Every structure is written in C-alpha cells, then in structure tokens.
Amino acid sequence: MPEAMPMLSRGKHRNPSKGACFMEFASYLAGERWSDHPSCTHPLLAGLARLVNDHTSDAARPRLAGLIPSVIGLTGDDPRLDARIALCAATAALPVVAHERQLAMAVSIFSAEHVLAEVEGRSPRDLDPRSREALAQVPEAARWARDFGRGVRVSPKGFRRYAAPNTVQLAVRGIAQACVPDPDTLLRDLLAGAVEDCWTLLRGAEPAGPVAGPAVDPGRWADACRLTGLSA
C-alpha cells in the first residue's frame, strides 16, 4: 500500500476536488466513472462501506483507506452474498448495541442463517460459529428472536431486497452509537470481515491473510490522493 493516504470525508461528492468517500475513491481506482455506487463492488458491500465511512470519526477515517483496494472486483450473483454480509454486520453489532437494537440484530442473525441454510441445502439449526458466539452473549435477545421467528419463512429474494440492507444500516448505526471504548475499530473490523466473507464465497476458499484486492497502480493512487487531498 502506498505511503500517501487520501483524505476521506462523509457523504457524496460531485467530483474529486470536492473530496471523496470510501467508494468514490474505489470507483476512481477501478477506472470507473466517479461515483459512490460503482459496479466494481457488490451493492450491499458498497452500501456497508459507505455507512462505515460516514459513521467513522474524522480522526479514524483515514485508517479505512487501506481497505479500499480490497473491495474492487468483489461482486457477483451468488445469492449468499447478501445474507453473508448481513450476517457479518449483525454478529458484529449484537453484543454491543443498545437493547432495542439487540432484538433486531438477533432476528437478523436467525433470518440470515435461514436464508443461507435454504440456499445451501442444510439445516437452519447448523449455525455459523460466529452466530452462536454472538447469540450466546445476549441469551435473552436470542431467546426472544428464536421464538419470534418460529413459523416465519424468509425468502432469499425478500431478504436480499429488504432485510439485508436494513440489517446493515441498523448494525452500523448501532455500533457507532454504542457505549464502547472504540467504535471506530469495530466498524473497520466489520468492513474487513465482510470483505473476507465475500472473498471466500467468490473465490471458493478462505484467504490466507487480510484481503488485499487487485494490485493498485501507484500512479493512479497518487493522482487520486492529489485530487482529493492527503490525510495528515
């Protein structure tokens, strides 16, 4: 990763001279039209990146820049992608968010697991170890969500269209507002974890280390930093 890091900022920007968010910088590196909705990244993963960018503090946002190359090229039609991204967000948020959000996150975990089980042809009782760990930390919310979801069928299409984006949004906002020492690190770890999950699904194997993404042209990186501004 080049030494120069861009000055990322919240929100959408008309052009690089006005600043850049995480996904706008990704669009430039990918050679696409300047946009915070580039085609090089799965829509829900890009949505997660925008939310993490906007809910990270100004002081910590430059640390997100190292993840930008890793989202380039991570897209596809695998129906499990949305469920995996939502599950990653819900399991990260459940142990730390406020009680009223814990109920929603617990329901989201069971819903995502149900969708994954249906697509993969396995029992919905075979939860991902991360789901079990997160639910075990808030047993009352887990019990309520389990009872709430009995007899309710969540279709993969409906989950992808409605539940997954709502889960990601609630999770990021909940973490950002949580009474924890360092929500910025939790948000970065959430995004990095979602990238790894997408990489595993699309490449068919777990990455040996942190996902680096495609090689970045140093000249293009430098140009983007020059156009958008450098972090201190």
N, C-alpha and C positions, 0 to 999 in steps of 0.2 A: 504494500500500500504506500503510495507517495506520502512524503512528509507533509506537504501542504494539505490542509483540510478546509473544506468550504464553510462559509457562514450560513448555516441553515436557519430558517425562520418559519414562524407559523403561517398557515393559510396558503392561499393560492396566489400566484404572481403572474402578471401578464407576460413578462419576459425576464430574462436573467438579470437585467440591470435593476429590476425591482426586488431581486432576492430570489431565493429558491427554497422549496421544501424538499424533503427526502425523495419523493417520487419524481418531482420535476428534475432534480439532478440526475436521477436514474434515466429519465427519458433522454436527456442530453447525451449521457454516456452511451446509451444504446443506439444513438443516431436517429432517434425518432423526433417527430415534431414536439416542441416544448409543451409539456402537459403533465398534470399530476395524475392522469389516468392513461399511462402508456400501455400499449399492447404487449410489451415485453414481460409483464408480470401478471400473475393470476389476479383477477379483480378483487377477490376478498383479501388476498395477501397485500395487495396495494392499498386497499382500504385500511387494513391494520397498520401498515407503515405510515399512512397519513395521520391516523389517530395518534399513534405513538409520537410522531413528530410534533403534533400540535399540543399534546398533553405533557411533553417533557419540558423541564425548565430550560430557560435560555442558557444557563450556565452548563447544563449537562447535554444539550442537544448536539454539540459538535462530536460527542462520542458516538452518535448514531452513524456518522459519515462512513465509518469503516464497514458498515453492513450494506451500503448502497450497491456495490457490485454484486453482492450475493443474491439480490432479488431479480437481477436481469436474466431473462431466459427461463425463469421459473413460472411456467404457465402450461396449461394442458386441459384436457376434457375429462380427466379421471373424476368420477362423481364423489370420490372420497376426499378430495382436496378441501372442499368447503367444510366438511364435517371435521377433518383433522385440524384445520386452522381454528375453527370454533372451539373444539375440544382443548386445544393448546391454550387458548385465551381463558376459557372457563376454569381449567385446572389451576392456572396461574393466579387467577383472581379469587377463587373461592376461599382460600384460607385467610385472606387479608381484608376483603371488602366488608362494608357495613352489613349488619344482619339482614336488612330487607333485600340487599343485593345478593347475599349468600343463597337465599332461596331460589332466585332466578338462575344463578350460576349452577347450583346443584341440579335443577331441572334441565339446564342446557347440557350438562355432562351426560345425564341419562339419555337425553334425546339424541345427542351426537353419537353416543355408543350404540343406540338402537339403529340409527341410520347406517353406521359402519358395519354392524352385525348383519343387517339385511343385505347390503351390497356384497359383503364378503362371504355370506352364507354360513355364518356361525351363530352361536347362541348369544343373545344380548347380555347374558349373565357373565360372559367372559370379558370382564372389564380390563382396560389397559391398566398396567401397574400405577401409572401416574394418576389415573382417575380414582383408583382405590385409595391411594395415599391422600389425595386431596379431600375426598369424601370422609375419610377416617378422622380428619382434623376437625370436622364440623358435623358430628353424628346426628344432631337434631335436624339440621337442614337436610342432611342426606336422607333421613327417615321420612321427613315431610315430602321431599321431592319424589322419593320412591313410591310413596302412597299416592301422590298427586298424579303420577304418570301411569298408574295401573289402568289398563284398558284403553289407553290413548295411543293411537298409531300415528307416528310421524313419518310422512313420506319423504324420500330423499329430495324430490323436487321442491316440496314445500319448505323443507329445512333449508335448502340452498337459497331459496328466494327470500325467505322471511327470517327464520330463526337464526341462521348463521350470522348475517350482518348485525342483527340486534344483539346477539351474544357478544360479538367482538366489540361493539360500541359500549355496551354496559360494562364489559370487563376492563377495558382501557380507562374509562371514566372512573370506575370504582377503584382501580389501583392508584390512579393519580390522586384521588381524594382520600385514600386510606390513611389511617393513623399509623404509619410505619416509618422507620428512620430514613429510608432511601427509596422512594417510589420510582425515581428515575432509573435506577439499576434494574428494578423489577420489570419496568416497561421495556428496557433494552433487551433483557433476557427473554421476555415474552416474544419479541420480534425475532430474535435469533433462534429461539426454539421452533417457532412456526416455519422459519426458513428451512431448518434442518428436517422438519417433518415433511415439508413439500419436496425437498430434495430426495428424501428416502422414497416417497411414493413415485416420483417421476423417474428416478434412476434405478429403483429396484433394490437398493442396498443402503445401509446406514453410512453416512460419511465417516471417514477415518478421523476427521478432526473438524474444526469450525469450517463451515461452507464459505469458500472464497468467491465463488461465482466465476464468470469468464474473465480472462485477462483484460485489464483496463489499459487502453492506450494512454501512456503518461502525458502525451501532448494534449490529448482531449481532456484529461483530468485537469491539467494545468489551465487550459483555456476556460473550462467551466468554473474553476476557482477564481480566475481573474475576472470573469464576467459577473459572478455572483458575490464575490468578496471572500476574503480569507478570515477564518476564525482566529481569535487572539491566541 
